[in-house]
């Protein structure tokens, strides 16, 4: 199972690298779009974590 996950991650990494390398946009435009995408994903994930933290009940011992 772990071997399959590693293989999938390798192919994902190679696909991303080749896609960025042969992207039809300029390097600056590609980097700007990647940063925007990553920022959006990070903000979404952080928002979810904060929402869960606000609604979580404390553990009573």
C-alpha positions, 0 to 999 in steps of 0.5 A, spaced: 500 500 500 505 504 501 509 503 495 502 505 491 502 511 495 509 513 493 508 511 486 502 516 486 506 522 489 512 521 484 507 521 478 503 527 481 510 531 482 513 529 475 506 531 472 506 538 476 513 539 474 512 538 467 506 542 467 509 548 470 515 547 465 511 547 459 506 552 461 503 556 455 504 562 460 510 566 462 514 564 468 512 570 472 504 569 470 505 562 472 508 563 479 503 569 480 497 564 479 500 558 483 501 563 489 494 565 488 492 558 488 496 556 494 494 562 498 486 561 496 487 553 499 491 555 505 486 560 507 480 555 506 484 550 510 485 555 515 478 557 515 475 550 516 480 549 522 478 555 525 471 554 524 472 547 527 476 550 533 470 555 535 465 549 535 469 544 538 467 542 545 472 542 551 474 535 553 471 534 560 475 529 565 
